[in-house]
Each structure stands twice: as structure tokens, then as C-alpha cells.
């Protein structure tokens, strides 16, 4: 009986700057890993289908297979880079490390994604869809295990899906390159720290990606709590995200009073003993340092312009510290605004 092994993919994706369609499998089978290339099981029908598309003989060597893929404008890879697996059983896959699909999407003008089989489609949706941003078309698996689909029926379905597939033209390649350079100049997906640009890492899973998306930039619970207490004590009349350096969470522009309400983790609270992320530590250290550097510059700019700046940390608004924080903060703000507390 097969036992679990932790396996790395073992060979590179096939693509070039003219690839327009990305075909993804799940993970190489035992025979594919042995032969060091995709769909190495002689019973797998992928290469027969591709030959029918190219109207050419079935390729026998790795170089001929690569040549046929590129001549059709097809990039080929698998969803998974590493995993625990029993033999060639897709159903046993666990502890997935997804492929760094950006290697392809940053180089080639990919317009479509096709998944070879339901398992590849499920894994793509979970691990790669949010990175690529293209819904995949899931086709019946070319694996010999998919006996319900005879070759004629399978070939007809694949050929219909791949009808019209071709390499990108020179104009399309140039247009994609211009868009990529424009995005790079705009700083998309990158963080600047000092004079170094560090690529933003991909989230380790779709769940992490969704969790990061859920982090609010405004109207957080600490902000809502502070604003409620300000209104209750007669310190209303404020503006939110006022257009001055740092965009203070709460501001009284006429009196030049600014209040920042910082989350402890992202702004690196000096009162908390905060850990660093275990993955992509270099990126996060640079990002946190840049956050602190930016905040200091914004505060200095406000003070130089005559503003009075206050900072409240998330930890200072916990139930056991909240009243003490407000007891110190609110009288000061009231004095600066020329108001009486209720």
C-alpha cells in the first residue's frame, strides 16, 4: 500500500513571451516524475489531443513536446509545486505549496486558463485564482483513470475549447510589455523601503488572501469606539481622513488638531511585544520599517505646519485600559478645541 511522501514538482513550466493560454494539471504522476516531464504516462492522452490540435504527429521527445506547445501559444504547468501525496493519487494530496504562477503571468499575455481535470480545477480555484484573476475552464481529465471519456469524445471536447488558440502577435507582445512596465512604474505589487523595492509576496493560501483583504483602512472598531466617545463628551464637529499629511483618522481642521488611531500590529506599537511573520520576513520587516518612517515624517510635517498631533494605540482601548486612556486624552483635546467636556 502506498504511503505519503513529500514531493517537489521537479521540472520547470513551459512558456514564452507569446503564450496566450495556460493549461494546468494538478501534480505530476509517478511516471511523469520519473520521465522528468509532463504527462509521462504513455496512456495519458494529453499529447495525442495536442497533436490533433496542431495537426501534427504525436511528439515523442521532450524537445518536440515543448516545441509543439509553444507553436500553439500554450503554456503548461501544474497548480502544485510541492505536496504530500500517495503515489499518483490526486485524491490523497495534502499540505499543498502552490506554484509561483507569477513566473508565467508576468512574462506572457495569458488570456485564458484551462484546467486538466476536476482536481486541477478545484486546486486552481483554491490556490491560484485570486493571483491570476482569470476564471478557469475545467476540461475532462486526459488521465487514463478517466475511463468514462473515450478518446474521440475527449478529443472533441478539448479541441472545441482550444479552437482558435494561437501565439501572441508582435503587437500583442509589445502591448503586454507596455502594460507591465506601466504597472511596475505605478508600484503595483511592490513596497518601497529606503531605496530598495521588494516584491510583495503572494499570500500562502486563498484563506490568507481573504483575511488580508478583510483588513479595513478606515472605520475600524477602535476608530468607531473613539468617535463615539468624542461625540458623547461634546467633542464632535470633526472631519475624517482630512487631506493633510498622514490623513488623520479624526481631525478638527479649524483648530489644527489631529488624532491618529493606530492598530498595534501594522503600525508596530511601542507598548506591545510584537512578533514578526514567520514567512517572507524580509518583506515584512521592510514594510513595517517603512510604515514607521512614513508615520514619523507625516507627524513631523503636521507639527511643522502648526498642528497638535495625538496618537492612540489599539491596545490602549482595551476594556481594562480604555477609561484611563480617555481620562488623559479627552481633557487635552477639549482644551485645544476650546470646549468643555460634558
C-alpha positions in Angstrom: 0.0 0.0 0.0 1.3 3.5 -1.0 2.4 5.8 1.9 2.6 9.5 1.9 5.7 11.2 0.6 6.5 14.9 0.4 7.3 15.5 -3.2 8.6 18.6 -5.1 7.4 19.2 -8.6 10.8 18.6 -10.2 10.6 20.3 -13.6 10.0 23.8 -15.0 6.9 25.3 -16.6 6.9 25.6 -20.4 6.1 29.0 -21.7 7.5 32.0 -23.6 6.5 35.7 -24.2 4.0 34.6 -26.8 2.0 32.1 -24.7 -1.7 33.1 -24.5 -3.3 30.1 -22.9 -2.2 28.5 -19.6 -3.0 24.8 -19.2 -2.7 23.5 -15.7 -2.7 20.0 -14.3 -2.7 19.1 -10.6 0.6 17.5 -9.9 3.0 15.2 -11.9 2.3 11.4 -11.7 4.9 8.9 -10.6 5.7 8.2 -14.3 5.9 11.9 -15.1 8.3 12.5 -12.3 10.4 9.5 -13.5 10.4 10.8 -17.1 11.0 14.4 -15.9 8.3 15.9 -18.0 4.5 16.4 -18.1 2.1 13.6 -18.8 4.8 11.0 -18.9 2.4 8.0 -18.7 2.1 6.6 -22.2 -1.6 6.0 -21.6 -2.3 9.7 -20.8 -4.0 11.3 -23.8 -2.8 14.8 -23.5 -0.1 14.7 -26.2 -2.5 12.9 -28.6 -5.0 15.7 -28.1 -2.4 18.4 -28.6 -1.2 16.7 -31.8 -4.7 16.7 -33.1 -4.9 20.4 -32.4 -1.6 21.1 -34.1 -2.4 18.7 -36.9 0.9 17.0 -36.5 2.3 13.7 -35.4 2.3 12.9 -31.7 5.6 14.3 -30.2 7.9 11.6 -28.8 10.7 13.7 -27.2 10.6 16.4 -24.6 12.0 19.0 -27.0 9.3 18.1 -29.6 6.6 18.4 -26.9 7.9 21.8 -25.9 8.1 23.0 -29.5 4.5 21.9 -30.1 3.2 23.7 -27.0 4.9 26.9 -27.9 3.8 26.7 -31.6 0.2 26.6 -30.3 0.7 29.5 -27.9 0.1 27.2 -24.9 1.9 27.5 -21.5 2.0 24.3 -19.4 2.4 23.9 -15.7 0.7 22.3 -12.6 -1.1 24.0 -9.8 1.0 22.4 -7.1 4.8 23.0 -6.6 5.1 20.7 -3.5 2.7 18.5 -1.6 2.3 15.3 0.4 0.9 12.6 -1.9 0.5 8.8 -2.1 1.9 7.6 -5.4 -0.1 9.3 -8.2 -3.3 9.7 -6.3 -4.7 13.2 -6.6 -7.3 12.4 -4.0 -4.6 11.9 -1.4 -2.9 15.4 -1.9 -2.4 17.4 1.2 -0.1 20.1 2.6 0.0 21.9 -0.6 2.5 24.5 -1.7 1.1 26.2 -4.8 3.1 27.0 -7.9 4.5 30.5 -8.3 2.3 31.2 -11.2 3.5 34.8 -11.5 6.6 33.5 -13.3 4.3 33.0 -16.3 1.7 35.8 -15.9 4.4 38.4 -15.5 6.0 37.3 -18.7 3.3 36.2 -21.1 0.0 37.8 -22.1 -2.2 35.0 -20.7 -5.8 35.4 -21.7 -7.3 32.1 -20.7 -6.7 29.3 -18.2 -7.7 25.7 -18.8 -7.5 23.0 -16.0 -6.9 19.4 -17.0 -9.5 17.7 -14.8 -11.7 18.5 -11.9 -9.0 18.2 -9.3 -6.8 20.7 -11.1 -9.8 23.0 -11.3 -10.6 22.7 -7.6 -7.0 23.3 -6.6 -6.7 26.3 -9.0 -9.8 27.9 -7.5 -8.4 27.5 -4.0 -4.8 28.4 -4.5 -4.2 30.4 -7.7 -7.4 32.0 -9.0 -7.0 35.1 -6.7 -3.4 35.5 -8.0 -4.2 35.1 -11.7 -7.6 36.8 -11.8 -8.9 34.6 -14.7 -11.7 32.1 -14.2 -10.5 28.7 -15.4 -12.3 26.5 -17.8 -12.2 22.9 -16.4 -12.0 20.2 -19.0 -12.3 16.4 -18.6 -9.0 14.9 -17.4 -6.8 13.3 -20.1 -5.6 10.8 -17.5 -6.2 7.1 -18.3 -8.1 6.9 -15.0 -10.8 9.0 -16.6 -12.2 5.9 -18.5 -15.7 7.4 -18.8 -14.3 9.7 -21.5 -13.2 7.7 -24.6 -10.5 9.4 -26.8 -12.9 10.5 -29.5 -15.2 12.2 -27.1 -12.4 13.6 -25.0 -10.6 15.0 -28.1 -13.7 16.6 -29.4 -14.2 18.4 -26.1 -10.6 19.6 -25.8 -10.4 20.7 -29.5 -13.6 22.7 -29.1 -12.2 24.5 -26.1 -8.8 25.2 -27.8 -10.3 26.3 -31.1 -8.6 29.5 -32.2 -5.7 29.2 -29.8 -2.5 30.8 -31.2 0.7 32.5 -30.1 0.5 36.3 -29.4 1.4 38.6 -32.3 4.2 41.1 -32.1 1.7 43.9 -31.4 0.2 41.9 -28.6 3.6 41.2 -27.0 4.5 44.9 -27.2 1.2 45.9 -25.7 1.6 43.5 -22.8 5.1 44.7 -22.2 4.0 48.3 -22.1 1.2 47.5 -19.6 3.6 45.5 -17.4 6.1 48.4 -17.4 3.4 50.9 -16.6 2.2 48.7 -13.7 5.8 48.5 -12.4 6.2 52.2 -12.5 2.9 52.6 -10.6 4.3 50.4 -7.9 1.6 47.7 -8.1 2.6 44.7 -6.1 5.7 46.3 -4.7 6.7 48.1 -1.5 9.4 50.8 -1.3 11.7 50.9 1.7 14.6 53.2 1.7 16.0 52.8 -1.8 15.1 49.2 -2.3 12.0 47.8 -4.0 11.0 44.5 -2.6 8.3 42.4 -4.5 5.2 41.9 -2.5 4.9 38.1 -1.7 1.9 36.1 -2.7 -0.4 35.0 0.1 0.3 31.4 1.2 -3.4 30.4 0.6 -6.7 31.8 -0.5 -7.8 32.0 3.1 -4.9 34.2 4.0 -5.6 36.4 0.9 -9.2 36.8 2.0 -8.1 37.6 5.6 -5.7 40.3 4.3 -8.5 41.8 2.2 -10.7 42.0 5.3 -8.3 44.4 7.0 -10.0 47.8 6.9 -8.3 51.0 6.1 -11.0 53.1 7.9 -14.0 52.7 10.2 -12.2 50.1 12.3 -13.6 49.1 15.6 -11.1 51.2 17.6 -11.9 54.2 15.4 -15.6 53.8 15.9 -15.1 53.5 19.6 -13.1 56.7 19.8 -15.5 58.7 17.6 -18.5 57.5 19.8 -16.7 58.7 22.9 -15.8 62.1 21.3 -19.5 62.7 20.4 -20.7 61.6 23.9 -18.3 64.1 25.5 -19.2 67.0 23.3 -16.1 66.9 21.1 -17.9 66.5 17.7 -17.5 68.6 14.6 -14.5 66.6 13.5 -13.6 65.5 10.0 -12.4 62.1 8.9 -9.4 61.3 6.8 -8.6 65.0 6.4 -6.4 65.8 3.4 -3.2 66.7 5.2 0.0 64.5 5.7 -0.9 61.1 7.1 -4.7 61.7 6.5 -5.6 61.7 10.3 -8.4 59.4 11.3 -10.0 62.3 13.2 -9.2 66.0 12.6 -10.5 69.4 13.6 -9.0 71.4 10.7 -10.1 74.8 12.1 -8.2 74.2 15.3 -5.4 72.2 13.7 -5.9 69.2 16.0 -5.2 65.7 14.6 -5.9 62.3 16.2 -4.5 59.1 14.8 -5.9 55.7 15.9 -3.3 53.1 15.1 -3.6 49.3 15.0 -0.8 47.9 17.1 0.4 45.2 14.7 0.6 47.1 11.4 1.9 50.3 12.9 4.3 48.5 15.4 3.1 49.7 18.7 5.9 50.6 21.1 3.9 49.3 24.1 3.4 45.8 22.7 5.9 42.9 22.4 5.0 42.1 18.8 6.3 39.2 16.8 7.2 39.1 13.1 5.5 37.0 10.4 7.3 33.6 10.1 7.1 33.7 6.3 8.5 36.4 4.0 10.2 38.1 7.0 12.4 40.3 4.9 9.5 41.8 3.1 7.5 42.5 6.3 10.5 44.0 8.2 10.9 46.4 5.3 7.2 47.2 5.2 7.0 47.8 8.9 10.1 50.0 8.9 8.7 52.0 6.0 5.3 52.4 7.9 7.1 53.7 10.9 9.3 56.0 8.8 6.3 57.3 6.9 4.3 58.0 10.1 7.2 59.9 11.7 7.6 62.0 8.6 3.8 62.7 8.5 3.8 63.7 12.2 6.8 66.0 11.7 5.1 67.7 8.7 1.9 68.3 10.7 3.7 69.7 13.7 5.8 72.0 11.4 2.5 73.3 10.0 1.2 74.1 13.5 -0.9 71.1 14.1 -1.3 69.4 17.5 -0.9 65.6 17.0 -2.2 62.8 19.2 -1.8 59.1 18.8 -4.0 56.4 20.4 -3.0 52.8 20.1 -5.4 49.9 19.8 -4.0 48.3 23.0 -4.9 51.5 24.9 -8.6 51.0 24.0 -8.9 47.6 25.5 -11.5 47.3 28.3 -9.0 47.4 31.1 -7.2 50.5 29.8 -9.9 52.3 27.9 -11.1 54.7 30.7 -7.6 55.6 31.7 -6.8 56.5 28.1 -9.9 58.7 27.6 -9.3 60.3 31.0 -5.9 61.5 29.8 -6.7 62.3 26.2 -10.1 64.0 26.2 -9.4 66.9 28.5 -6.3 67.8 26.4 -8.2 67.7 23.2 -11.1 69.7 24.8 -8.6 72.4 25.9 -7.1 72.6 22.4 -10.5 72.9 20.9 -11.7 75.5 23.4 -14.6 73.3 24.5 -15.9 72.0 27.8 -16.4 68.2 28.3 -19.9 67.0 29.0 
